[in-house]
Amino acid sequence: MNGWNLETTGSIGHNAVTIVEGSSFFISAGNGDLDPALAHGAYYQDTRILSRWNLMVNNHVVEELMAVNPEPYRAVFTGRAPQPDGAADRPMVIERDRQVGDGVRETLTVRNYSSAPASCSIKLAVEADFADLFEVKAGRKTRQLRPSHRPEGHRLIISGRHNGRLLGVTVSAPGGDVNRHGVMFKVTVPAKGSWTATIVVTPSSDGSEPPGKFSASVPHHESVPALRHRRWGAAAPRISMDNPALERILRLSQQDLGSLRIPDPAHPDRTVIAAGAPWFMALFGRDSLLTSLMALPVDPTIALGTLQTLAEHQGQTINKLTEEQPGRILHEVRLGAGGALSLGGDGIYYGTADATPLFVRLLGEVSRWGLEPRAVQELLPSADRALDWITTYGDRDGDCFVEYERATRHGLLNQGWKDSYDGINFADGTLAEPPIALCEVQGYVYSAYVARALLALDSGDATLARTWGDRAAALKEEFNRRFWLPQRGYFAVALDKDKRPVDACASNMGHCLWSGIVDDDKAHLVARRLMEPDMFTGWGVRTLASTMGAYNPVSYHNGSVWPHDNALIAAGLMRYGFVEESQRVAMAIFDAAEAFGGRLPELFCGFPREPARAPVAYPSSCSPQAWASATPIHLIRVLLGFDPSASTGRLWLSPAFPDGFGYLRTEQVPFAGSRLTIEVSGNNAHVTGLPPSIELHLGTQEPLADLIRVHHDPGRKAG
């Protein structure tokens, strides 16, 4: 998940604190200050609106004591001010209660625990460089923007013009003395008393301020982000478990997904998911599609909003600079001016091979979830255009496989989910050369064909269903013939420009299990290979086996562990009946989440699990990150065997909880216009709230492709 063609180079420091709300976020040190040597700051619409926000009390930096995140959009920093005489005991405690959203709101509180009044000089240094996220991420500054600073009463207005836009930020500090460098308060804090001030930062563009801006007069629990999160929490499923660590992981996952939602101002009822903080606070095709698919048990409307938004921006023409092609689903949307420049004057880049088939697959999932049949029908033309792209532009040479090769040297060299420049390599470490056909992309295409066939059956179009069902069967046959490495017992990660199998042992083949493209006689070999020690670390499956030439446990894609990757692998293992292996993967990821304090990062290092050794964080890993946040939710769905088919009036449930997993009760699970309550103890399940039109089946549904064949051959009975 790289933004355009840049690696994640901007460092945020080891103990950085990140808060996020939609596409806005704030990164600081543990005491709340911004370090100019790091990529700290407050960011709004991919632009840094605060590059300096540093507090001094009596001309001393505040010493960090503790920082907590009560909510994803909020942080509370507690510190103390040094004593002028150097005494060890310091009676002055400073609290910074910060929220981020359409700007920033920070409440400063100074508490005096001494028995005498204390005079305080409180200075907050402020600067806004309006740097584009791409510039900060790459560790460079390309603009020569020199902002002006204009104090007006208790406000400081910082502004500058860039590419014809007037960018601005207003810092409002009632009761403070404002100058061009920031804000100062001179106060006397009563003995055993406290002093408080609230400072509000509001961004603007061409004089227009966002509708959800903060106000100092509104209590912090009534701010726009606070209200938005309460509404999200009230509607989200309620989870109860007798395993408190797992319950906390699932609750935090739901909270983080709520914080990463991006509303569409043009469509207030539509929401999509940002890929992750700090560097990917934007709509990504692949990431948003997979995340919203994995988050269906929490909020299926995110999936529908994602599909509708991506359909609006679906490729219409051929543009080599942005890699747009008719029917293609985008890779990334950026809001900042610098990002638009990076994309050739357009904020949308289309260079991805997998978002287009995933679009069709997600539409099929949304239909099976029983969400707004009319909206699904309205999206069918976009799905058909996506399928046209697959068969016309995606399959470049007519061999039935989707390949990629960037159309411009500025584009992404690799265009699957392992999109770093060295992400696709042979067993000896040699890089594969494009055009490249990835194994998991063929699986996504297979599932797209199956999804379209089932959608056709739902509409009563048996001829169209047969067409896409036959395409799926042909692709599956050809895939198993061309990608299988019989001497090695696993699938090639890709075919290169010469159609040679790229023979590295990689986690991608687990996605092939998830899609169902793997022949039954090969699935047990794939499952066994994924669980061997050079692949399975004990904390999860590595992206690349430790026996491969390019292996590096501290790399982005060549030996690290990605939670979402493991979620799909666990689902694939369960799909083919490898219950114990699926359980091992799921519990390893849950253990990793607990070790990381309940929140899974984007990825972590691929070191083997050892006693008394926690999983090792990957430098600059995004957190919270969308598909990592959705991973625990998807793993619970996998262990529940929750398989809906609202269009045929059925819900399958086949719990397979590992020993010691405990009791689970989840309420308000959205499905087919109703809210379900699911209780599971061991492998016994009970469901209430099902609509009258839905019949519950305790067991495993037949594979979807088999359902298509059953429809064509009435003599064969589905299980």
N, C-alpha and C positions, 0 to 999 in steps of 0.2 A: 504494500500500500504506500507507494511513494507519490508525493505530490509532484506531478509533471515529471521532469527528469532529474530532480535533485534528491540526493541522499539526505538522511536526517542528520545534519551536522551541528545544528544549533544546540549548544549545551545549556541545560537549565540547572545544573548542579545536583549534588547527591541528595540533599535534604529539601529540595524545592517543594513548595506547597502550591497545588494547582486547584483552582475552583472554576466551574464551568456552568454555563447556562446557554443552551442553544449553540449559536456560533460564536458567542462571546466567552472569553476566558481571561484569567488573571494568574500569572505565575510570579512567585516571589520567594525570597529566602524564608527560613523558619521564623525569623523575627518580624516578617511582614515587609521588609525593605526590598528594594530592587538593586541587584548587583549589575553595574554597567558592563562588566566583563562577560556577563552571561545573557542568555536570551530571555531575560525577565521582562515583564510588562503587563499592561492591560491591553487586550486586543478586542477590537470591535470591527466586524465585517472585514476580517483579514488585515486590519491596519492597527498598528500599535498606537493607542491613544494616550498611554502613560509610559514613558521611558525612565522616569525618575519619580519616586514616591517614597521618600526616605524620612524617617522620623528621628528627631533628636530631642532629648529632654535635658535641660540645663547643659546644652552643648555636648552631650554624650549620646552615643548610639545606644539604643535599648538592647539590653542583654536578653537573648531568647531563653524562655523557660519551657513553653509548650505551645503547640499549634494543633488545633482540632478542626475537623470538618463536620459540623452538625448536619449539614445538608450539602449536596454536591455544589451548589452555587454560593456557599457561605463558608468562611473560615474565621476562627477566633484565635488571635495571637495573644499570648500572655508573656510579658517580660518585666524586667525591673530596670530602674535607672540607677547608675552608679552613684555612690555617695561622694561628695567633693573631698571628704577626708580619707577616702579609700576604705572605709569600714566594711567588714564582711557582711554584716546585716544591713539590708537596704529596705527601708520602710515604704518606698514608692513603687507601686505595682501598676504597670500600664497594660491596658487591654485594647486591642484593635479588633473590632467586630466588622468584618468586610463582606459585602455582597457584590456579585457581578451580574450583569444583565445588559440592558440597553444603557450601559454606562457603569458607574461604580458608586457604591454608597459605603462609607466607612465611619463608624462611631468610635471616637477615642474616649476612653475612660481612664482617669488617673485616680488611684486609691492611695490614701495616706494612712498608713497603719501606725504612725508615731503619735505621741501624745501632745505634739505641738503643731501649729499650722506650718505649712511648707509653701514657700514661694517657688513657682515653676516657670521656666521659659520653655515653651513647646514649639518646635519648629518642624514644619513639614515641607521639605524641598520637592518641587513639582517641575516636571518637564514632559513635553510631548514631542517626539520626533516624527510621528506619522509614518514610520517605516513600514513598508509592506512586509507581510508575513514571510514571503519568499526570501526577501533580503535578510531578515533576521535568522530564518532557518538555515540559510547558507552561510551565515557568519560574515555577511558583507553588507555594506550600505552603498547603494548606487545613486540615491537621490542627492541633490544639492538644495534641498528644501530648508530654508532658514525661517522658522516660524517667528511670528511677532508675538509679544507678550503685552497684554493690556490690562492693568488692574482697574477695576470699576467697583468702588465701594468694597463689599465683602466678596467680590468675585474676581477671579483671574481668568481672562480669555486668551487662549493660545490658538493661533490660526496660521495657516499657510496655504498657498495655492499650488496645486499640482495637476498637470494635464487638464487644465481648464476648470478644475473643481476647487472650491474653497473648503478645505478641511478645517474643522475647529473642534475645540474642547473647552468647556466652561467648568471651572472649579469653583464651587460655591461653598463658602465657609462662614456662616453667620457667627458674629462675635469675634472673628479673627481679624488681624491686620494683614492685608494682602499686599504683596509687592510682586515684581516680575519673576522672582525666584520661588515664590510659594506663599505659605501661610504661616503666621506666628501668633501664638496665644501667650499672654502673660497673665498668670492666674495665681491665686493663693488657695491651696487646697486645705480645707479645715482639718483639724486634728480628728483622726478616726473617721474622716469624711472622704468625699470623692468629688470629682469634676468631670463633666461630660460635654463633648461637642460632636456634631455630626457634619461630615463633609460629603458633598455630592459632586460627582463628575458626570457631565453630560456631553456626549459627542454630537457633532453636527456635520452636515454636508450641504454646502451652498445655503447655509442658514437654516436648514430644516433639521429639527431635532426628532429623535425617535418617539413613538407614541408611548412606549413603556418605560420612559425615563424615571429615575428615582426622584423622591422628594424627601427632604429632611423632616418635614412635618408629619409624615405618615409613619406609624410604627413599623419597625423592620419586619414584623410578622405579617404585615398587610401590604408589603411591597409586591410588585408584579411577579417577580420570580417566586416569592413565597406562596402567593395565591395559586400560581400555576402549578407548583409542586404539590400543594394540598389537593387540588382537583385531581391531579394524576394519581396521587396516593389513594384517594377515596375510590377511584374507579378501578385501580389495579387489583389483581387477585390478592387475597389475604392468606398467608402461609403460616401454618402451625406445625411444628415438628418436635419430637422429643430429643432431637439432636440440635442443641443450640448453635453450634458452629455452622452447620449446614443451613439452618434457618437464617442466620445472620448473612451468610453468603448470598442466599436467594433474595433477601430483602434489599441488600446493598446493590445487587444486580438490577433490580427493578428501579431503585432510586436513580442509579447512574443512567439507565436508559431514558428515564424521564428528563434528566438534565441535558442529554444530547439531542433532544428533539428540536427541530428547526421549524418554526411556523412559516407558512407562505403568506406574505401580506396580501397577495392578490387572491388567495383562496383561504380565508380564515379557518375553514373547517378541515384543511389539509395539513398534514404534518409529515416530515421526513426526518431521518436520523443523520446527524453528523458522524463522520467516521471515527474521530477520536481527538482528545486533547494531548499535547498542545498543537500539533502541526497539521491536523487533518480535520479542522472544524468547518467542514464543507460537505456538500453532497457528493458522494462517490457512488458510481453505479454498482460495482461489484459489492462493495462493503455494505451499502444501504440495502441492497437486495437480500444478501445473505443474513444480515442482522435482522431485518424485519421478518424474514422467514423463520429464524430461530426464536424471535420474540412473539410469534403468533399466540402462544398461550397467555401472554400478558395483555397485548393490545393489537389485534389484527388490523385496526384502522391505520396503523403506521404502514403496514404492507400496502394497503390500498392507496394511501397518500403517496408512497414511494412510486408505485406503478403509474399513477396519474401524472406525477411530476416528471418522471422520466419519459413518459409517452409524449408530453408536451415538447420536450427537447430532443425527441428522437431525430436521428439524422435525416436530412432531406436532400442533400446534394453532396457532391464530391469536393472536398477541400483537403489537399495534401498537408497543409500546414497544421490543421487541427485534427487531421485524420478522420474527418466526418465522411460518412458514406450513407446512402439511403437505407433507412431501417436500423442503422446501428444505434445501440444504446451507449450513452456517454460514459466516460471514465470518471470525470471530475468537473465540478463547477466551482469557480472561484469568484469572490466578490471584490477583492482589492484591485486597485489600479495596476500595481506591479504584476499581480497574477494575470490580469488581462493582457498586459504587454508580453508576458512570458508565453502566452497562448496565441501570439500573433494578432493581437488586437481583439481577441474574443475571449470571454471568460469560460468557455466550454472546450474541453479536450476529449476526444473520442477514442483514444488509443488503448483499447482493451479487447481481448478476444472472448472473454467469458461473460460480461454483463448482459450481452444480447440473449444468449440461451437461458441465462438465469432469470431474465425478465419473464420469459414464457413459462418457465417452471414455477415461478412465484405466482403468476396469474392462476395456474392450475391449483396451487395450494390454497389460494384465497377462495377459489370456487369451492373446494372441498371443505373449507372452513365455514361455508354458508354465509359469506359476507356479501350483502348487496348484489344479488344476481344481475340487476340492471347495470350496475357499474361494471361488472365483469363483462357483460355483453358489449358495453361501450368500448372496452379495452381490447376486444378481439381483433379489430383491424390493426391496432398497433402490434399485437402479437404476430399477426400474419406478415406484417412488414418486417418484423424481427426475423421470422423464419425465412423470408425472402433474402435478407442479408446473409443469413447462415449459408444458404444454398448457392448464393450468387457471389458475394464478396468474401465471406468467411472461408468458404471452400475455394481457394484460389486456383487449384489445378484440377478440380473435378474428381478427386480420389475419395470423396465423401467425408474427408476430415477437415476440420476448421484449423487453418494455419494463421500465423501472424508474421508480419515483417513491417517495421515502422516505415512510414512514408517520408519522414523528414529526420535529419540527424538530431533535431531537438526533441524528438519523441522518445517514448520509453522503448528501450531495447527489448525488454521482455514484457509481455502484455497479458500474463496470467497473474494469479495472486502472488506468486513469487516473482515480483517485478523488479528486483534489484538486478544490476547489470550481469552479475555472476550467478544468478539464481538457478539457471538450467545448465547442467554440466554432465559429462560422462563419468563413469566410475573412476577413471584415472585423473579426474579434475579438469580435463579439457573442456572449454566452453562450447556449447552447441551453437551452431550458426543458423540464422534464419533463412528462409521461412521455417518456423517451428510449429509443430502440432503437438499440443500438450495432452497427456492422457486424461486429466480430469476435465478438460474442456470438452473432449469427445463424450465423456459421461454426462456433462451438463447438457450437451446437444441431444443426447439420447433421451434424457429426462424431459427436455423441451418437446421433442417429438411425441413422447408418451402423453405429456400433459395436454398437448393440442388434440391428440386423438380422443382423450377422455372428455375434453371440452366439447368436441364435435358430437360424441355420444350423448352428452347432456342436452345438446340442442336437437337431437334426433337425426343427425346427419351421418348415417352409417358409412356412406361412401367416403366422405372426408376422413372419418375415423380410420377406415381401412388404409387410406393413402398414408397417413402419418404413422399408423401402426406398422405398416410394411417398411417404411423408411427407418423406423426405430429398429426393427428386426434386422434389416440389412446392415445398418451401422454397427449393431452389436456383433454380428458375425464377422464383419471386416475388422473391427477393433480387436477382437480376441485373436484373430489370425495375425495381425500386423504388429501389435504392441506386446504380445506375450513373449517372454524370454524363457523357453522351456528348460534350458540348462541352469538357469538361476532361480526359477520358481517364483518369479514376480513379473510385473508389467514394467516396460520401459517408461520412464518419466515423460518421454516425448519422441517424436520423429524429427530429425534435423532436415536441412535443406536437400540432402541427398536421399532422404527417406530412410536413413539409417536409424535403428532404435538407439536412443540415448539411454545407456544401460545403468545409470546411477540408481541405487536403491533409495527411493524418496517417499515421503509420506503422501504424495499426490495420489498414489494408487488407492489409498483409503477413501478418497472422494469417489473413486470409481465404484467401490462397494456401495457407497451412499446412493449413487445414482441408479444402481441396478444393472449397469452395463457388463458386469463381470459374469462369465459363464459359471454355472454352479460347480463344474468340475475343477475350476481354478481357484474358487473363493477360499477354500481351506488352506491352500498354499499361501495366498496373500495374507490371510489372517495370521498364519504362523510366522510369516516373515516380519510383519509389523510388530509382533510381540517378542521378537528375539532381542537379546541384550544390546546389540549395536543400534537398534531402533528405539526400543522402549527403555526410557531412563528410570522408570519408577515414579517420575513426576508427570509422565506423558510420553507420547511418541515424538521422536525427533523429526525435523524436516528432512534430514539427510543422515544416512547410517554413518556411524563413527568409523566404519571400515572403508569409506569412500575417500577418494583423493582430495576432494574439496572440503572435507569435514573441518569445521571449526565451531566448537560449542558456543563461542562468543561472536557469532555472525548473525546477520539478519535472517538469512534463509538457508544456510548450509550447515545445520546441526543444532539450531535453536529449537525450542518448544513453543508452539503457538496454540493457545487454548481453543480457538475456533476450529483449527485444523483437527484437533483431537475430538471436538464435539461431533464433527462430521464423520470422523473415523469410527467413533463409538456407535453412531447411528448406522453406519455401513455394516459394522460387525454384527449388530443386533438384527439388521435386515436379513442377513444370511444365516441367522441362527447361532452365531457365536456369542452366546449369552455371557459366559464367564469372562471372555476376553473384553467384551464391551463394558462389563462391570469394572474390570481392572482399570481400563482407560478412564472411565468416568470418575472412579474414586481417587485415582492419581491426580486428576485435575482438581477435584474438590480439596484434596490434601494440600495441593499447591496454593489454592485460593486461601485456605486457612493460614498457611505460612506467610502469605502476603497481606495478612490483616483483614481478609474477607473480600478483597477486591483483586480480581485477576488483571494483570497487566496485558498489554498487547502481545508480548512474547517474553520469554525468559531464557536463560542460557541452558544449553543441553548437557550439563554435567550429570553424571549418574547419581542416583539417589544413594546417600550413605547415612548411617546412623548419626544423629546429632548434627546433621548438616542441612540447612534450609536450602530451597531452590535459590539460585543466584539471579538477581535482577539483570536484565539487559540494559545497557546504558541508553538513555533517551527513549526508552519504551513509552508509548502513549498510555496514559492512565488518568481518567477513565477512557476506555476505548470501546467502540460500539460492539463489535462482534465478540470481544472478550467478555463484555458485560452480559451479552445474550447467551454465552456459553452455558452457565449453570442452569438457566431456564430450559435450554434445549436438552441438556443431559437429563434433567428430570423427566422431560417428555419421552426421551428414549427409554429410560428405566420404567416409566409407566406403560410403555407400549401404546401411547395415545395416538390413534390413527383415525382421523375423521373422514367421513365421506357424506357431507350433508346433501349433496346432489342426488345420492342414491338412498338417503334416509337411514344411514347407519353410522355408528361410532364403535370402533374396536378399542378395547382396553385389555392389555396383557401385562400386568406388573411383573417386573423381574428385579426386585430390590435385592442387593447383596446382603449377606448375613450381617447383622448388626446395624443395618441402615436405619431401622426404627420406623416409627409411625409418621405418616404425613397426612395432613388435611389442608386442602387448598380450596378456598371459596372465591366466588365471583370469576370463575374461568369463563371467558367469553367464547361462545360457540353457537352458531346458527341462530343468532338473535336472542339467545338466552344466556343465563349465567349459571354455571354448573358448580356444584360442590362435590369434590372428589376426596374420598377417604381411602387410604391404603394402609394396611397393617400386614407386614410380611408380603405375601402374594395375594392377599384377599382384598378385593376392591368393592367400593360402594359408591354409586353416583346418584345424585339427586339434581333436579332442575332441568332435566332433558326436555326439549320440546316434544309434543305428542307425535310429531312427524318423524322423530329419530328413534331408531331401535338400537339398544345397547347389545354388543356382542363381546363376551369375555373370551378373548382369544386373539389370534393374529390374522390380519387380513391377507388375502392372497396378493402377490405382487401386482402392481397396477398394470404392467404390460400383459400379465396373464388375463386380467379382466377384459382387456381389449380382445384377446384371442378367444375368450369364452363367448364374447358377444358375437364373434364371427362364426363360432362353431358351437351351436346350441347343445350339441351332444356332449360337450365337455362341461362338467359342473365345477363351479368355483367353490372353494372351501369357505 
